[in-house]
Amino acid sequence: MTDTTPVKSLTEFLKRIEALKEGDTKYYYRGAGQKFESTEYTPSLLRDGNKSLIKNDYEEDYLNKFYNLHPEYNSSSNFERLAIAQHNGLKTRLLDISENPLVSLYFAVENDSNEKNAIFYMFTNKNNKLKNSNSDTAQLLATLSFMNSDDRNKLIENTVNFVNDIESLIYSALNEPVNTSLKVEIYKALYAKYTNKAPIKFEPLDEKNFEPLYAAFKKDLDTLFKTFEYQSFYHTAGTYRGAQYDEIFDVRDLFIPHFLVPPVVDEKIKHQKGLFIHVPFSNKTFLAEKVLEYHNVEKINCICKPKPICKKRFIKNLFNPFKPSCTCVAMVESASLVFNIDGGSKKIIKKELENIGIDKAFVYPDMKDQADFINKMY
């Protein structure tokens, strides 16, 4: 749902948000000074001008060069290091969002000399709980950015093969076509039993059929976790956290975007009420149709294409995971609530925000930015 009527004041903005909200649904926000078709939901690392970093697998070298200059962060967790990189202007696969709509509105009108309409996004997170900075999922996802590229690519390739094999086993066990929702429920039941959280049987599979399926699932997952690449993965994660990871991890988490709560490493994150959407590595190796099936992904963007492309065309042009011709991004629950901020009203709205304390000194609370803000006042 898109309301194309541009908002011209803070009062209008607040009314628009309230009109768009549904019940107790939690929303997150993002503001941009203008609409950029090819980077609408795309983190900086995956945008057109930066795709050589991905094509040539330079991501971990790029990040490690920064941290070689800042050894004081060597004891930080990988997610902390990724968040610090993002907030210091490095290109990462994190997309900034905020819990505070006024902060996101400030970003939309910050450059008030740009009279093009700004764009405001409201994200929902219906199918995916927030992951905190100390969660295993957040740490493991961030670790992928710091892994050796060959090990990372092999790990993802092995994981894709595992998921494909399990799907084949599910088809065989039922001996009939399986719809998406049933397939997902059976996978969840298998994984829940693996983590001792499920009963032995699962309808429509009786115990006689479920147990052999689970035995095959457990054998394949145990084998996957014992590969060199997964052992390296867990070791790399633990190195920067001072903790050991056990071998219980839902591998599908590698292939979907997650809403992550960053550690409060500086006042900027605190003031901006910042969160991230982590865009995964599935863009290299996982079939788009499976991402769509399992996780209700509504949109696929390619940074080498100016506009989103349809699922069928994406499948036809699926690239080799080790020699990608472009990078595609799957976004979960893409921002279906979008509206425009009138470009000619940016100065007015920015002033209204400043009158209630949402100004540069608040949004950027470091001393230099605060000094710049005060200088402009006089």
C-alpha positions in Angstrom: 0.0 0.0 0.0 1.6 3.3 -1.1 0.1 6.7 -0.4 1.6 9.0 -3.0 0.3 12.3 -1.4 3.4 14.1 -0.2 3.5 15.1 3.5 4.1 18.8 4.0 4.3 19.2 7.8 5.2 17.4 11.0 1.5 17.3 12.0 0.6 15.6 8.6 3.4 13.2 9.1 2.2 12.0 12.5 -1.3 11.7 11.3 -0.1 9.6 8.3 1.8 7.2 10.4 -1.1 6.7 12.8 -3.5 6.1 9.9 -1.2 3.5 8.4 -0.5 1.5 11.6 -2.5 -1.7 12.2 -3.3 -2.7 15.8 -0.3 -3.7 17.9 2.0 -4.4 15.0 5.5 -3.2 15.7 7.0 -0.9 13.0 10.5 0.2 12.2 11.4 3.2 10.0 13.8 4.5 7.4 13.9 7.9 5.8 15.8 8.8 2.6 16.3 12.2 1.0 15.0 11.0 -2.3 13.9 7.7 -4.0 16.7 5.6 -5.5 15.1 2.8 -7.5 18.2 0.5 -7.5 19.1 0.9 -3.8 15.6 1.2 -2.3 16.1 -1.6 0.3 19.8 -2.3 -0.3 22.6 -1.9 2.2 25.7 0.1 1.1 27.9 -3.0 0.4 25.4 -4.3 -2.2 24.8 -1.1 -4.1 25.8 -0.7 -7.7 29.0 1.2 -7.1 30.3 -1.3 -4.7 29.5 -4.6 -6.4 33.2 -5.3 -7.1 33.7 -6.0 -3.4 31.2 -8.8 -3.7 32.2 -10.1 -7.1 35.9 -10.4 -6.1 35.1 -11.6 -2.5 36.9 -8.7 -0.9 34.4 -8.3 1.9 36.5 -9.8 4.7 39.7 -8.1 3.5 37.9 -4.8 3.3 36.6 -5.0 6.9 39.9 -6.5 8.3 41.9 -3.6 6.8 39.9 -1.3 9.0 40.3 -3.3 12.1 44.0 -3.8 11.5 44.1 0.0 12.1 42.0 -0.3 15.2 43.3 -3.2 17.3 41.4 -1.9 20.3 38.4 -3.7 18.9 40.1 -7.1 18.6 38.3 -8.4 21.7 34.9 -7.2 20.5 32.4 -9.7 19.0 32.0 -9.9 15.3 28.5 -8.3 15.4 29.9 -5.4 17.5 32.7 -5.0 14.9 30.2 -5.1 12.0 28.0 -2.5 13.8 31.0 -0.2 14.5 32.1 -0.5 10.8 28.6 0.5 9.7 28.4 3.5 12.0 31.8 4.7 10.9 30.9 4.8 7.2 32.2 1.5 6.0 30.2 -0.5 3.5 28.4 -3.4 5.1 25.4 -5.7 4.5 23.6 -3.9 7.3 20.7 -1.6 6.4 20.0 1.2 9.0 16.5 1.5 10.4 15.1 3.1 13.5 12.5 2.5 16.2 11.9 6.3 16.3 9.9 7.6 13.3 11.0 11.2 14.0 14.7 10.3 13.7 14.0 8.6 10.4 12.0 11.7 9.3 15.1 13.8 10.2 17.2 11.7 7.9 14.6 12.2 5.1 14.7 16.0 5.4 18.3 16.5 6.6 19.5 17.8 3.2 16.9 20.5 2.9 18.6 22.0 -0.2 17.5 18.9 -2.2 14.0 19.7 -3.3 13.2 16.3 -4.6 10.5 14.5 -2.6 11.9 12.5 0.2 10.7 8.9 0.9 9.7 7.3 4.1 9.5 3.6 4.8 7.7 1.7 7.5 8.9 -1.9 8.0 7.1 -4.7 9.8 8.7 -7.8 11.2 5.8 -10.3 11.4 7.7 -13.5 10.7 11.0 -12.9 12.4 11.7 -11.9 16.0 14.3 -9.3 16.8 17.7 -10.8 17.4 19.7 -9.1 20.1 23.4 -8.4 19.8 24.4 -11.2 22.1 22.3 -13.8 20.4 24.0 -16.7 18.6 22.2 -15.8 15.4 23.5 -12.2 15.3 27.0 -13.3 16.1 27.1 -16.1 13.5 25.6 -14.0 10.8 28.2 -11.3 11.4 31.0 -13.8 11.5 30.3 -14.7 7.8 31.5 -11.2 6.8 34.8 -11.9 8.5 35.4 -15.4 7.2 37.8 -16.5 4.6 35.8 -16.2 1.4 36.6 -19.7 0.1 35.5 -21.3 3.4 32.4 -19.1 3.5 31.4 -20.0 0.0 31.9 -23.7 0.6 29.9 -23.5 3.8 27.0 -21.9 2.1 27.2 -24.4 -0.8 27.2 -27.3 1.6 24.2 -25.8 3.5 22.2 -25.3 0.3 22.9 -29.0 -0.6 21.7 -30.1 2.8 18.4 -28.1 2.5 17.8 -29.5 -1.0 18.5 -33.1 0.3 16.0 -32.6 3.2 13.3 -31.4 0.8 13.8 -34.5 -1.3 13.5 -36.7 1.8 10.3 -34.9 2.8 8.8 -35.6 -0.7 9.8 -39.2 -0.5 8.4 -39.7 3.0 4.9 -38.3 2.0 5.0 -39.9 -1.4 2.9 -37.1 -2.8 3.2 -33.4 -3.7 3.9 -31.2 -0.7 2.6 -27.7 -0.5 4.9 -25.0 0.9 3.3 -24.6 4.3 3.3 -28.3 5.0 6.9 -28.6 3.9 7.9 -25.7 6.3 6.0 -27.3 9.2 7.7 -30.7 8.7 11.1 -29.0 8.6 10.3 -27.1 11.8 9.2 -30.3 13.4 12.4 -32.1 12.4 14.6 -29.2 13.6 12.6 -28.9 16.9 13.1 -32.6 17.6 16.9 -32.1 16.9 16.9 -29.5 19.6 14.7 -31.6 21.9 11.7 -29.3 21.6 9.2 -31.5 19.7 7.2 -34.6 20.1 8.2 -37.8 18.3 5.5 -37.8 15.7 4.1 -35.1 13.4 0.8 -35.2 11.4 0.3 -36.1 8.6 3.4 -38.3 9.2 2.8 -41.1 11.8 5.6 -42.2 14.0 6.5 -45.0 11.6 7.2 -42.5 8.8 8.4 -39.6 10.9 11.2 -41.5 12.7 13.1 -42.7 9.6 12.8 -39.2 8.1 14.1 -37.7 11.4 17.0 -40.2 11.4 18.1 -39.2 7.9 17.7 -35.5 8.9 19.8 -35.9 12.0 22.5 -37.8 10.1 22.8 -35.2 7.4 22.8 -32.2 9.8 25.4 -33.9 12.1 27.6 -34.4 9.0 27.1 -30.8 7.9 28.1 -29.4 11.3 31.2 -31.6 11.3 32.6 -30.2 8.0 35.8 -28.2 8.2 33.9 -25.1 7.0 31.4 -25.2 9.9 34.1 -25.9 12.4 36.0 -22.9 11.1 32.8 -20.9 11.2 32.2 -21.7 14.9 35.8 -21.1 15.8 35.9 -17.7 14.1 32.7 -16.7 15.9 34.1 -17.8 19.3 37.5 -16.2 18.8 36.0 -12.7 19.1 33.5 -13.5 21.8 35.4 -15.6 24.2 32.7 -18.3 24.0 32.2 -21.7 22.4 29.3 -22.3 20.1 27.5 -25.6 20.2 26.4 -27.3 17.0 22.7 -26.4 17.3 21.9 -23.7 14.7 19.0 -23.5 12.3 20.9 -23.3 9.0 18.0 -21.6 7.3 18.9 -18.5 9.3 21.8 -18.0 6.9 19.4 -17.4 4.0 16.9 -14.8 5.3 17.2 -11.2 6.4 17.1 -10.6 10.1 16.2 -7.6 12.2 19.1 -7.1 14.6 19.4 -5.0 17.7 22.9 -3.6 17.8 25.1 -3.2 20.9 25.0 0.4 22.2 28.6 1.0 21.3 28.2 4.8 21.1 25.8 7.6 21.8 24.8 7.8 18.1 23.2 4.4 18.2 21.5 5.3 21.5 20.1 8.6 20.3 19.0 7.3 16.9 17.3 4.2 18.4 19.1 2.4 15.6 18.5 -1.2 14.5 19.7 -3.1 11.4 18.3 -5.4 8.8 21.1 -7.9 8.0 21.0 -8.9 4.3 22.2 -12.4 4.0 24.6 -14.3 1.8 21.7 -16.3 0.2 21.9 -13.8 -2.7 24.9 -15.8 -4.0 23.8 -19.4 -3.7 20.3 -20.1 -2.6 17.5 -20.4 -5.2 15.1 -17.4 -4.9 12.1 -19.7 -5.0 13.2 -21.4 -1.8 13.7 -18.1 0.0 10.3 -17.1 -1.1 8.7 -20.4 -0.1 10.2 -20.5 3.4 10.2 -17.0 4.5 7.5 -14.9 2.8 10.0 -12.7 1.0 8.1 -10.3 -1.2 10.8 -8.5 -3.1 14.0 -9.4 -4.9 16.4 -6.6 -5.9 19.4 -7.0 -8.1 22.1 -4.3 -7.9 23.0 -4.9 -11.5 19.4 -4.2 -12.6 17.7 -0.9 -12.2 14.5 -2.4 -10.9 13.3 -5.5 -9.0 13.0 -8.6 -11.2 10.4 -11.3 -11.2 11.0 -14.7 -9.6 10.9 -16.6 -12.9 13.5 -14.4 -14.6 15.7 -14.5 -11.5 15.7 -18.3 -11.6 16.6 -18.4 -15.3 19.6 -16.1 -14.8 20.8 -17.6 -11.5 24.5 -17.1 -11.5 27.4 -19.3 -10.4 27.9 -18.7 -6.7 31.7 -18.4 -7.1 31.6 -16.1 -10.2 28.5 -14.0 -9.7 27.5 -11.7 -12.5 25.4 -9.6 -10.1 24.2 -9.6 -6.5 20.6 -10.1 -5.7 19.0 -9.1 -2.4 16.0 -10.8 -0.8 14.2 -8.5 1.7 11.8 -10.0 4.2 8.4 -8.3 4.6 9.6 -5.4 2.3 8.4 -2.0 3.3 4.8 -2.1 2.0 4.0 1.1 3.8 5.7 3.9 1.9 4.9 7.6 1.5 6.5 10.7 0.2 7.7 13.9 2.0 7.2 17.0 -0.1 10.6 18.2 -1.3 9.6 21.9 -1.0 8.6 21.4 2.6 11.8 19.9 3.9 13.0 23.2 5.5 9.7 23.6 7.3 9.6 20.0 8.6 13.3 20.1 9.6 12.6 23.3 11.6 9.6 21.7 13.3 11.7 18.7 14.2 14.4 21.0 15.7 11.8 22.8 17.7 11.0 19.5 19.5 14.7 18.6 20.0 15.2 16.3 17.0 18.2 18.2 15.5 21.7 17.5 14.3 23.1 17.8 17.8 20.7 15.1 19.0 20.9 12.7 16.0 24.7 13.1 15.8 25.8 13.5 19.4 29.6 13.6 18.9 31.3 16.9 19.7 32.3 17.9 16.1 28.7 17.6 14.8 27.3 19.4 17.8 29.8 22.2 17.3 28.8 22.4 13.6 25.2 22.6 14.5 25.8 25.4 17.0 27.9 27.3 14.4 25.0 27.2 12.0 22.7 28.7 14.6 24.9 31.8 14.7 
